[in-house]
């Protein structure tokens, strides 16, 4: 067993190894981008990243490694609470296998395994089944600190305003902090980063937080002790919230699924490989749509251990073929009528209904979010593959940038990069999930760097012409045909 003092010493050694590894990789390289200011001489960032969670941290690392130093990274959460891991995520462990490299970006000493074994040793690593959710947050906190990533916390971007000079201005909530002006914006905003929680119509008119909540809400589970709870859905978030309610002493928990049977196969695992990661964005729109539509309609099951976490309780019940026809408050309880005719009475309802992707839901992109091209504007699926939800995903370029619904109407959209779950139909799952997040960050950095270079090619041309630093000073060779000193004086 490794004691606290040993852990501190081993972690200090790992931190030194990280710095050495990065120095061997010539990190960070010198900045090469063109200096830009506003017309009145105000500061302009090359890139601002919204989101200081996993996606934002690895995006910052990749962009810095690409020689883009004029960066800012902001997050509305307090330090150490970025992302879902210690807020609304309620699973015991991550779904991803512990061996995946996540945001390490090819640097072995930055991997979760390197951090874990420094603290706990190789024997405990071998015993570890899956990564505990709070431990993943601890790892990300360490990643931020050892990389010295300057996340500006408590900074909530409420509006992105395109300026007449071609720059983007980011308005900050509260007015206590000045607006940020930038050339490029990266929305590293996670699972709901281009959408919002899915709220079905059947809860309309019923008091939120009093009678129901979404799985992404801050739920007071202590208040549910001894109570009847209904969870809508049997996906991962539904199961995790059911387990939390049970463990906090709920009297009973019933999970209602509209499917006739439990989904059991994670279909996308069947083609999980680097080939899919590398090739998804290159295949035709028809194939991209077909793969994502099929996977969505099959539904990803909750993890094995998460489901057991619910079913081990005698007061947990799974009900299938129970789509919701109506929900109302009656006599101090919630009455749910299902499409099969069954009626459930409960004290509280938790919606495990996931998230909807839709640029129109993002207030920070108003008033031009309706000018963002989505898949429904570019692709009409064949009969049998209709999927309105997928249709609202943005149609992105290969560098994660938005495209215009009407060419020329909103050219600034090419400077906003959707590095979150909203990118998955266009470029694959490389900007939100752990397995391929480093690959996605490298693509993002390459695309942003290319865009900045192309835009400033005249500046780089002038730099090329002006460059006069000699490699040779004239002492390195002798001209065989030059006259000798004696010939010169003859």
DOLO-498074 format. One line per 2 residues: number of its first residue (from 1); their letters; for each residue x negated, y negated, z of C-alpha. Coordinates in nm, 3 decimals. Example, Ala and Ser with C-alpha at 12.3 -4.5 7.8 and 13.67 -1.06 7.14 Angstrom:
2
1) AS) -1.230 0.450 0.780 | -1.367 0.106 0.714
//
This chain:
490
1) XX) 0.000 0.000 0.000 | -0.139 -0.338 -0.103
3) XX) -0.108 -0.599 0.174 | -0.032 -0.969 0.123
5) XX) -0.393 -1.081 0.144 | -0.497 -0.822 -0.113
7) XX) -0.211 -0.930 -0.338 | -0.324 -1.291 -0.325
9) XX) -0.679 -1.192 -0.408 | -0.575 -0.961 -0.692
11) XX) -0.342 -1.226 -0.834 | -0.623 -1.484 -0.824
13) XX) -0.840 -1.238 -1.018 | -0.564 -1.189 -1.274
15) XX) -0.519 -1.565 -1.311 | -0.891 -1.598 -1.380
17) XX) -0.866 -1.319 -1.638 | -0.576 -1.495 -1.811
19) XX) -0.778 -1.815 -1.837 | -1.078 -1.624 -1.969
21) XX) -0.869 -1.434 -2.224 | -0.715 -1.758 -2.347
23) XX) -1.056 -1.924 -2.374 | -1.180 -1.629 -2.582
25) XX) -0.885 -1.694 -2.811 | -0.993 -2.061 -2.841
27) XX) -0.680 -2.172 -2.659 | -0.567 -2.439 -2.676
29) XX) -0.693 -2.558 -3.014 | -0.726 -2.927 -3.092
31) XX) -0.414 -3.118 -3.191 | -0.395 -3.182 -3.567
33) XX) -0.057 -3.350 -3.612 | -0.012 -3.708 -3.726
35) XX) 0.032 -3.964 -3.446 | 0.376 -4.122 -3.471
37) XX) 0.543 -4.403 -3.275 | 0.875 -4.580 -3.298
39) XX) 0.895 -4.912 -3.479 | 0.840 -5.094 -3.150
41) XX) 0.545 -4.875 -3.053 | 0.736 -4.636 -2.828
43) XX) 0.621 -4.276 -2.777 | 0.738 -4.001 -3.011
45) XX) 0.695 -3.630 -2.940 | 0.621 -3.390 -3.222
47) XX) 0.846 -3.129 -3.062 | 1.079 -3.122 -2.764
49) XX) 1.195 -2.785 -2.633 | 1.528 -2.772 -2.451
51) XX) 1.513 -2.479 -2.212 | 1.246 -2.378 -1.963
53) XX) 1.345 -2.011 -1.940 | 1.180 -1.719 -2.118
55) XX) 1.254 -1.848 -2.470 | 1.133 -2.198 -2.394
57) XX) 0.814 -2.085 -2.220 | 0.704 -1.857 -2.501
59) XX) 0.800 -2.119 -2.761 | 0.579 -2.373 -2.578
61) XX) 0.293 -2.120 -2.570 | 0.322 -2.042 -2.942
63) XX) 0.347 -2.406 -3.047 | 0.050 -2.500 -2.829
65) XX) -0.148 -2.212 -2.977 | -0.063 -2.351 -3.321
67) XX) -0.240 -2.677 -3.233 | 0.072 -2.883 -3.165
69) XX) -0.012 -3.059 -2.840 | 0.235 -3.348 -2.844
71) XX) 0.507 -3.138 -2.680 | 0.767 -3.179 -2.409
73) XX) 0.980 -2.907 -2.250 | 1.287 -2.988 -2.043
75) XX) 1.546 -2.792 -1.846 | 1.854 -2.905 -1.659
77) XX) 1.804 -2.651 -1.378 | 1.586 -2.699 -1.070
79) XX) 1.239 -2.548 -1.089 | 1.244 -2.171 -1.060
81) XX) 1.613 -2.136 -1.154 | 1.589 -2.162 -1.531
83) XX) 1.793 -1.910 -1.727 | 2.042 -1.653 -1.594
85) XX) 1.814 -1.430 -1.388 | 1.888 -1.566 -1.040
87) XX) 2.205 -1.758 -1.123 | 2.489 -1.572 -1.296
89) XX) 2.310 -1.251 -1.403 | 2.416 -0.978 -1.161
91) XX) 2.258 -0.656 -1.290 | 2.019 -0.470 -1.061
93) XX) 1.757 -0.415 -1.331 | 1.686 -0.527 -1.684
95) XX) 1.818 -0.310 -1.964 | 1.486 -0.337 -2.153
97) XX) 1.223 -0.068 -2.083 | 0.943 -0.187 -1.856
99) XX) 0.678 -0.129 -2.126 | 0.805 -0.402 -2.361
101) XX) 0.565 -0.694 -2.391 | 0.820 -0.976 -2.383
103) XX) 0.666 -1.326 -2.385 | 0.302 -1.211 -2.349
105) XX) 0.236 -1.323 -2.711 | -0.032 -1.057 -2.761
107) XX) -0.229 -1.148 -2.448 | -0.250 -0.834 -2.234
109) XX) -0.327 -1.020 -1.913 | -0.003 -1.221 -1.956
111) XX) 0.217 -0.910 -1.969 | 0.461 -0.812 -1.698
113) XX) 0.259 -0.496 -1.639 | -0.060 -0.693 -1.571
115) XX) 0.125 -0.912 -1.320 | 0.307 -0.621 -1.154
117) XX) 0.000 -0.399 -1.115 | -0.201 -0.689 -0.973
119) XX) 0.058 -0.717 -0.698 | 0.160 -0.356 -0.648
121) XX) -0.095 -0.126 -0.817 | -0.082 0.137 -1.090
123) XX) 0.083 0.404 -0.873 | 0.388 0.183 -0.813
125) XX) 0.396 0.097 -1.182 | 0.427 0.465 -1.265
127) XX) 0.711 0.495 -1.014 | 0.897 0.190 -1.146
129) XX) 1.208 0.283 -1.347 | 1.327 -0.053 -1.473
131) XX) 1.230 -0.408 -1.387 | 1.444 -0.551 -1.103
133) XX) 1.621 -0.864 -1.224 | 1.488 -1.104 -0.953
135) XX) 1.137 -0.967 -1.011 | 1.160 -1.068 -1.379
137) XX) 1.229 -1.423 -1.263 | 0.927 -1.406 -1.033
139) XX) 0.718 -1.299 -1.331 | 0.845 -1.589 -1.543
141) XX) 0.764 -1.832 -1.262 | 0.411 -1.694 -1.252
143) XX) 0.387 -1.714 -1.633 | 0.483 -2.081 -1.622
145) XX) 0.231 -2.157 -1.347 | -0.066 -1.966 -1.486
147) XX) -0.009 -2.120 -1.830 | 0.037 -2.463 -1.671
149) XX) 0.353 -2.526 -1.874 | 0.482 -2.874 -1.781
151) XX) 0.857 -2.806 -1.768 | 1.050 -3.121 -1.679
153) XX) 1.325 -2.986 -1.456 | 1.653 -3.156 -1.364
155) XX) 1.658 -3.305 -1.713 | 1.987 -3.242 -1.892
157) XX) 2.003 -3.339 -2.260 | 2.363 -3.443 -2.325
159) XX) 2.341 -3.572 -2.682 | 2.106 -3.544 -2.980
161) XX) 2.130 -3.858 -3.191 | 1.977 -3.881 -3.541
163) XX) 1.808 -4.218 -3.585 | 1.783 -4.427 -3.898
165) XX) 1.404 -4.386 -3.897 | 1.438 -4.007 -3.935
167) XX) 1.361 -3.929 -3.572 | 1.585 -3.764 -3.313
169) XX) 1.680 -3.934 -2.988 | 1.775 -3.721 -2.690
171) XX) 2.009 -3.878 -2.438 | 1.957 -3.765 -2.077
173) XX) 2.242 -3.720 -1.830 | 2.279 -3.976 -1.556
175) XX) 2.075 -4.247 -1.722 | 1.804 -4.221 -1.458
177) XX) 1.554 -4.099 -1.716 | 1.488 -4.276 -2.048
179) XX) 1.592 -4.117 -2.375 | 1.331 -3.898 -2.546
181) XX) 1.241 -3.956 -2.909 | 1.107 -3.662 -3.109
183) XX) 1.038 -3.542 -3.461 | 1.147 -3.184 -3.397
185) XX) 1.384 -3.024 -3.149 | 1.385 -2.659 -3.039
187) XX) 1.702 -2.536 -2.868 | 1.561 -2.252 -2.655
189) XX) 1.887 -2.233 -2.466 | 1.948 -1.861 -2.422
191) XX) 2.253 -1.637 -2.464 | 2.510 -1.916 -2.454
193) XX) 2.276 -2.171 -2.610 | 2.491 -2.234 -2.915
195) XX) 2.829 -2.153 -2.772 | 3.024 -2.109 -2.453
197) XX) 3.184 -1.839 -2.239 | 3.472 -1.666 -2.417
199) XX) 3.794 -1.762 -2.238 | 4.099 -1.571 -2.366
201) XX) 4.430 -1.753 -2.406 | 4.602 -1.530 -2.152
203) XX) 4.439 -1.715 -1.859 | 4.557 -2.055 -1.977
205) XX) 4.764 -2.225 -1.710 | 4.617 -2.015 -1.428
207) XX) 4.388 -2.191 -1.180 | 4.021 -2.119 -1.251
209) XX) 3.802 -2.023 -0.954 | 4.115 -1.980 -0.741
211) XX) 4.265 -1.689 -0.935 | 4.007 -1.610 -1.200
213) XX) 3.648 -1.672 -1.310 | 3.424 -1.586 -1.600
215) XX) 3.127 -1.360 -1.535 | 2.898 -1.658 -1.606
217) XX) 3.058 -1.864 -1.329 | 2.925 -1.911 -0.979
219) XX) 3.156 -1.663 -0.803 | 3.202 -1.656 -0.427
221) XX) 3.204 -1.279 -0.380 | 3.232 -1.312 -0.001
223) XX) 3.581 -1.451 -0.059 | 3.675 -1.125 -0.232
225) XX) 3.614 -0.901 0.072 | 3.911 -0.673 0.118
227) XX) 4.078 -0.819 -0.192 | 4.205 -0.654 -0.507
229) XX) 3.992 -0.747 -0.808 | 4.053 -0.681 -1.177
231) XX) 3.762 -0.710 -1.419 | 3.848 -0.752 -1.787
233) XX) 3.609 -0.546 -2.001 | 3.362 -0.262 -1.961
235) XX) 3.052 -0.418 -2.117 | 2.736 -0.494 -1.923
237) XX) 2.851 -0.822 -1.766 | 3.188 -0.673 -1.668
239) XX) 3.028 -0.370 -1.505 | 2.766 -0.578 -1.324
241) XX) 3.029 -0.811 -1.178 | 3.249 -0.519 -1.077
243) XX) 2.952 -0.366 -0.894 | 2.877 -0.695 -0.720
245) XX) 3.237 -0.725 -0.602 | 3.236 -0.367 -0.473
247) XX) 2.906 -0.411 -0.292 | 3.034 -0.730 -0.129
249) XX) 3.331 -0.543 0.016 | 3.618 -0.584 -0.231
251) XX) 3.917 -0.370 -0.136 | 3.947 -0.227 -0.486
253) XX) 3.811 -0.308 -0.830 | 3.984 -0.207 -1.152
255) XX) 3.814 -0.249 -1.489 | 4.055 -0.288 -1.780
257) XX) 3.932 -0.205 -2.131 | 4.132 -0.244 -2.450
259) XX) 3.940 0.046 -2.606 | 4.082 0.392 -2.570
261) XX) 3.753 0.532 -2.445 | 3.425 0.413 -2.297
263) XX) 3.157 0.310 -2.551 | 2.856 0.532 -2.485
265) XX) 2.602 0.476 -2.764 | 2.382 0.169 -2.805
267) XX) 2.386 0.184 -3.184 | 2.109 -0.068 -3.253
269) XX) 1.867 0.154 -3.063 | 1.899 0.393 -3.358
271) XX) 1.697 0.160 -3.581 | 1.487 -0.019 -3.322
273) XX) 1.141 -0.072 -3.469 | 0.896 -0.336 -3.583
275) XX) 1.034 -0.277 -3.932 | 1.371 -0.411 -3.826
277) XX) 1.209 -0.707 -3.651 | 0.994 -0.796 -3.951
279) XX) 1.244 -0.714 -4.224 | 1.585 -0.821 -4.096
281) XX) 1.554 -1.183 -4.207 | 1.432 -1.069 -4.551
283) XX) 1.717 -0.834 -4.641 | 2.025 -0.959 -4.825
285) XX) 2.307 -1.141 -4.646 | 2.525 -0.840 -4.722
287) XX) 2.298 -0.608 -4.526 | 2.243 -0.852 -4.240
289) XX) 2.618 -0.895 -4.200 | 2.688 -0.523 -4.229
291) XX) 2.436 -0.431 -3.959 | 2.550 -0.698 -3.713
293) XX) 2.920 -0.640 -3.779 | 2.888 -0.264 -3.727
295) XX) 2.688 -0.304 -3.406 | 2.933 -0.561 -3.268
297) XX) 3.239 -0.350 -3.343 | 3.085 -0.039 -3.192
299) XX) 3.009 -0.241 -2.877 | 2.694 -0.200 -2.674
301) XX) 2.766 0.010 -2.365 | 2.670 -0.095 -2.018
303) XX) 2.347 0.070 -1.899 | 2.366 0.413 -1.737
305) XX) 2.247 0.297 -1.395 | 2.477 -0.008 -1.400
307) XX) 2.782 0.209 -1.468 | 2.686 0.449 -1.189
309) XX) 2.652 0.147 -0.960 | 3.029 0.101 -1.003
311) XX) 3.152 0.460 -1.017 | 2.975 0.560 -0.696
313) XX) 3.246 0.365 -0.513 | 3.567 0.554 -0.440
315) XX) 3.768 0.231 -0.473 | 3.652 0.164 -0.832
317) XX) 3.882 0.251 -1.122 | 3.827 0.246 -1.500
319) XX) 4.140 0.199 -1.713 | 4.135 0.232 -2.092
321) XX) 4.382 0.136 -2.366 | 4.465 -0.168 -2.155
323) XX) 4.449 -0.474 -2.375 | 4.597 -0.779 -2.206
325) XX) 4.940 -0.887 -2.323 | 5.001 -1.150 -2.056
327) XX) 4.881 -1.277 -1.721 | 5.071 -1.494 -1.474
329) XX) 5.068 -1.601 -1.111 | 5.360 -1.473 -0.912
331) XX) 5.416 -1.461 -0.537 | 5.054 -1.538 -0.451
333) XX) 4.909 -1.271 -0.678 | 4.811 -1.235 -1.042
335) XX) 5.035 -1.009 -1.250 | 4.877 -0.855 -1.560
337) XX) 5.083 -0.685 -1.829 | 4.886 -0.470 -2.072
339) XX) 4.953 -0.377 -2.433 | 5.023 -0.020 -2.320
341) XX) 5.299 -0.146 -2.092 | 5.112 -0.093 -1.765
343) XX) 5.134 -0.366 -1.504 | 4.856 -0.448 -1.257
345) XX) 4.886 -0.678 -0.957 | 4.570 -0.827 -0.819
347) XX) 4.424 -1.107 -0.609 | 4.146 -1.216 -0.845
349) XX) 4.041 -1.163 -1.206 | 3.686 -1.169 -1.344
351) XX) 3.649 -1.206 -1.720 | 3.368 -0.992 -1.859
353) XX) 3.446 -1.126 -2.203 | 3.101 -1.246 -2.305
355) XX) 3.015 -1.556 -2.505 | 3.136 -1.715 -2.824
357) XX) 2.883 -1.861 -3.068 | 3.011 -2.179 -3.231
359) XX) 2.821 -2.503 -3.303 | 3.147 -2.691 -3.260
361) XX) 3.140 -2.613 -2.890 | 2.810 -2.791 -2.828
363) XX) 2.866 -3.145 -2.707 | 2.500 -3.236 -2.748
365) XX) 2.537 -3.192 -3.125 | 2.845 -3.414 -3.153
367) XX) 2.958 -3.590 -3.365 | 2.793 -3.401 -3.652
369) XX) 2.822 -3.040 -3.537 | 3.090 -2.981 -3.802
371) XX) 2.823 -3.049 -4.065 | 2.621 -2.742 -3.960
373) XX) 2.654 -2.459 -4.210 | 2.777 -2.133 -4.060
375) XX) 2.794 -1.785 -4.207 | 3.161 -1.832 -4.291
377) XX) 3.057 -2.117 -4.523 | 2.796 -1.913 -4.708
379) XX) 2.920 -1.554 -4.709 | 3.250 -1.375 -4.761
381) XX) 3.239 -1.020 -4.627 | 3.407 -0.733 -4.812
383) XX) 3.733 -0.579 -4.693 | 3.685 -0.392 -4.370
385) XX) 3.392 -0.606 -4.256 | 3.585 -0.920 -4.161
387) XX) 3.454 -1.066 -3.837 | 3.552 -1.426 -3.754
389) XX) 3.318 -1.429 -3.455 | 3.012 -1.356 -3.669
391) XX) 3.132 -1.613 -3.918 | 3.074 -1.892 -3.666
393) XX) 2.705 -1.807 -3.623 | 2.489 -2.074 -3.790
395) XX) 2.334 -2.006 -4.130 | 1.968 -2.076 -4.054
397) XX) 1.645 -2.113 -4.247 | 1.359 -1.876 -4.175
399) XX) 1.208 -2.124 -3.927 | 1.532 -2.118 -3.720
401) XX) 1.634 -2.462 -3.847 | 1.996 -2.551 -3.916
403) XX) 2.122 -2.604 -4.270 | 2.375 -2.854 -4.397
405) XX) 2.727 -2.753 -4.491 | 2.715 -3.025 -4.758
407) XX) 2.365 -3.086 -4.905 | 2.240 -3.436 -4.829
409) XX) 2.505 -3.513 -4.566 | 2.293 -3.439 -4.259
411) XX) 1.925 -3.402 -4.352 | 1.814 -3.428 -3.990
413) XX) 1.954 -3.081 -3.921 | 1.636 -2.930 -4.066
415) XX) 1.455 -3.075 -3.763 | 1.671 -2.890 -3.509
417) XX) 1.562 -2.530 -3.455 | 1.805 -2.280 -3.305
419) XX) 1.571 -2.058 -3.103 | 1.845 -1.880 -2.908
421) XX) 2.100 -1.602 -2.949 | 2.279 -1.800 -3.219
423) XX) 1.996 -1.713 -3.460 | 2.057 -1.337 -3.450
425) XX) 2.273 -1.301 -3.762 | 2.033 -1.506 -3.976
427) XX) 1.692 -1.385 -3.854 | 1.761 -1.096 -3.616
429) XX) 1.725 -1.058 -3.242 | 1.393 -1.235 -3.209
431) XX) 1.496 -1.543 -3.013 | 1.670 -1.425 -2.701
433) XX) 1.608 -1.061 -2.621 | 1.289 -0.943 -2.452
435) XX) 1.168 -0.685 -2.712 | 1.081 -0.923 -2.999
437) XX) 1.067 -1.264 -2.831 | 0.692 -1.308 -2.897
439) XX) 0.738 -1.229 -3.266 | 1.014 -1.487 -3.289
441) XX) 0.803 -1.749 -3.114 | 0.521 -1.696 -3.364
443) XX) 0.765 -1.741 -3.655 | 0.900 -2.056 -3.494
445) XX) 0.552 -2.203 -3.443 | 0.449 -2.121 -3.798
447) XX) 0.764 -2.280 -3.939 | 0.741 -2.596 -3.728
449) XX) 0.370 -2.638 -3.807 | 0.433 -2.591 -4.179
451) XX) 0.716 -2.844 -4.176 | 0.508 -3.108 -3.998
453) XX) 0.210 -3.054 -4.229 | 0.421 -3.075 -4.545
455) XX) 0.594 -3.389 -4.424 | 0.260 -3.555 -4.349
457) XX) 0.063 -3.422 -4.644 | -0.031 -3.778 -4.748
459) XX) -0.179 -3.837 -4.401 | -0.380 -3.516 -4.425
461) XX) -0.493 -3.611 -4.778 | -0.624 -3.943 -4.648
463) XX) -0.798 -3.761 -4.363 | -0.960 -3.531 -4.617
465) XX) -1.085 -3.824 -4.825 | -1.210 -4.011 -4.518
467) XX) -1.397 -3.717 -4.371 | -1.772 -3.789 -4.391
469) XX) -1.936 -3.578 -4.122 | -2.239 -3.417 -4.297
471) XX) -2.320 -3.051 -4.262 | -2.673 -3.114 -4.398
473) XX) -2.911 -3.400 -4.323 | -3.155 -3.350 -4.615
475) XX) -3.426 -3.162 -4.429 | -3.291 -2.818 -4.508
477) XX) -3.423 -2.787 -4.870 | -3.682 -2.911 -5.121
479) XX) -3.592 -3.019 -5.473 | -3.829 -2.821 -5.697
481) XX) -3.806 -3.081 -5.972 | -3.857 -3.387 -5.755
483) XX) -4.197 -3.565 -5.796 | -4.456 -3.494 -5.529
485) XX) -4.589 -3.780 -5.316 | -4.907 -3.786 -5.527
487) XX) -4.707 -3.816 -5.849 | -4.509 -4.097 -5.701
489) XX) -4.828 -4.302 -5.633 | -5.002 -4.221 -5.961
//
